[in-house]
């Protein structure tokens, strides 16, 4: 069993929803008896609807005589009936009695009914979080002040506290008179019943569970613990400031969670339900990586589920971590758990009982098992596998229902989905459905109606009786899956509308969708979880190459193998293709890596005779799906001289407005062809950048580069005149380019230069190499004061050198002299005095040719200073010095 993400929280819903322990146990007993809901209800003398409501948790505490009739119909033993009655007694109170409104067990959230109340003010969030955390005790004035102003309060803080308290009161009173905020002698108190705050509700359930545990009544205690832990969505106030997250009350609450998880695990092992404890333990072990009690129980729970290797791996990792970080050995509790695993002294887990769908039981056909074959090897993606494991929570009602795996072409979305589906197929004994929706494919995109017909036939519906109407087919599809636990993999989806009819309503079914689109609509309106897949990191890429060509081959050329992974940009498709070609050609990795260098890398990343096994073909499908304006913006982005562009820079590149550029960048980001980085900057994966650059025509590229270089030059000049007026030439009076910015002060100018430094340096180099020589040396000269004062010596030297070449190409002696002076100053900063002195001499000669007096003076001063520091004359500069001294004898 791999490391599972916890499913104890219920994202976007209420932990009280769903069948709960009682409904789940009743359904399991019915499944063991092999009875449909209709048959079981008929034998018990109740309606099918009543039984359905009981199993789904809509009837919180059924009458005892009804339970006895059901026990007779299901042929339960006396002990099983007692267990059922205990689960009934442990059921939570009716919904009207205290649904929590204020949630702090995870990110802060205020609920009005089932809808969240917007909380955008940071100060109100801090105050409300503190009041809820301290409840039922008041928060003192000192605590409030420290939380609201961690760096120290303003002089008017007392008045501001009153203002914020009044705003919180109004916020809470919009939906009724309570909860409210009242003044106390020491501070302020959130006046509310405990059950209206999820922490208070959790504490009540935990207290109840501890009483039942002492009774002893482990079944009822387990039900109460399960319900209590469902309220946790993460650490207390997970999105709050550190001063609030580390508040003593928050620490105590998190410790109560650990206590509840330990008791839950002990009870689950006692009841022989270890599979239900594993995801809860994994969730907290990730948050408490050195807690030995949690690890000991996780080891026992995994081993009790038959996962001995995983259990031993947990022990080994904890032992290594304790040794590295604390220098200690595992405790006796952990060592004892380890020995019990080695000696097989463990209780076996009870196999969960799944109800047998009556329609499938009556059919002679096999269960659908449509998962296609996976690649022979699979590496990495451990974190993503854990996130997908939210789909296989032991409690079907608490499972994540839909996960959308999204990412760029070739990043391995389908491979991950298939690998995970095969690894977890035992959780879906009613079968697995799979379809390639052809959202990005040379073949026509599949319509939902066509897929529904395919799935219905696989589920046993007669071909001649399939509904012609798509809505009717979707309804039948949902009906057939209502009592099943199946996995549906929807590969290569185009958009949310294509997959919505294919998502069943049954919570026992899980859906994995892969797409190059972000599928934001599914996340927003259908509760799907989004799992964004990126390229492999260097170690994962190296392991993938080794899995393809052999570990010994990679180990023999370790450096070349890692260089090949970098050339492939960490893209799994590119690495697999490179590995396949290595095997086919029996070439050395270093030789193949050298062959891939250059502008034709995409042409070489292909498998001969297989049109699908090319990186360019994968990119083509995404590019062709874009609107015309989006395709043009994508082509032009390949011309970026640096790692990224802002929206304004993209507008200049495409000769459009900033608003239009922002919209096009959003389209490209949604298609995962462009990646949005921090601070509203947009970049491309290396191979996608090469692909985009290939698509741009010569005239289109020339015009776009001219616009972008002019944009950079305009703003670099403006920033230099503001920050270094004494070192900057007067403005040339050039008109403002498209999407021009205005620097109102030194701070804005400095911030722009800091953000664009890599791009500006790249622009000088690209301009010099693509024929824009005038822009290159002018931009280099504008950047020098910023780069030199900022001690960016490496960038300064590269920019000055490129500026020199450009000035030589333009036959501009003065610009050549200036660039040579900059190069000399860089070498001097690098302590290369001999080279600096030689370059100062060259700059002096160039300044004389240009009749540039200031340049000659500066070169002479630098040469004189260098000679004085050296203490000896420099023969290479003697001629220049004597000539200049003759012209200026007074110096």
Buried (B, 14 or more C-beta within 10 A) or exposed (E): BBBBBBBBBBEEEBBBBBBBBBBBBBBBBBBBBEBBBEBBBBBBEBEBEBBBBBBBBBBBBBEEEBBBBBBEBBEBEEEBBBBBBBBBBBBBEEEEEBBBBBBBBBBBBBBEEEEEBEBEBEBBBBBBBBBBBBBEBBBBBEBBBBBBBEEEBEEEBEEBBEEBBEBBBEBBEEBEEEBBBEEEEEBBBBBBBBBBBBBBBBBBBBEBBBEBBEEEBBBBBBBBBBBBBBBBBBBBBBBBBEBBBEBEBBEEBBEBBBEBBBBBBBBBBBBEBBBBBBBBBBBBBEBBBEBBBBBBBBBBBBBBBBBBEBBBBBBEEBBEBBEEEEEEEBBEBBBBBBEBBEEEEBEEBEEBBBBBBBBBEEEEEEBBEBBEEBBEEBBBBEEBBBBBBBBBBBBBBBBBBBBBBBBBBBBBBBBBBBBBBBBBBEBBEBBBBBBBBBBBBEEEBBEBBBBBBBBBBBBBBEEEEBBEEBEEBBBBBBBBBBBBBBBBBBBBBBBBEBBBBBBBEBBBBBBBBBBBBBBBBBBEEBBBBBBBBBBBEEEBBBBBBBBBBBEEBBEEBEEBBBBBBEBBBBBBBBBBBBBBBBEEEEEBBBEBBBBBEEEEBBEBBBBEEEEEBBBBBBBBBBBEBBEEBBBBBBBBBBBBBBEBBBBBBBBBBBBBBBEBBBBBBBBBBBBBBBBBEEEBBBBBBBBBBBBBBBBBEEEBBBBBBBBBBBBBBBBBBBBBBBBBEEBBEEEEEEEEBBBBBEBEEEEBBBEBBEBBBBBBBBBBBBBBBBBBBBBBBBBBBBBBBBBBEBEBBEBBBBBBBBBBBBBBBBEBBBBBBBBBBBBBBBBBBEEBBEBBBBBBBBBBBBBBEBEBEEBBBBBBEBBBEBBEEEEEEBEBBEEBBEEBEEEEEEE
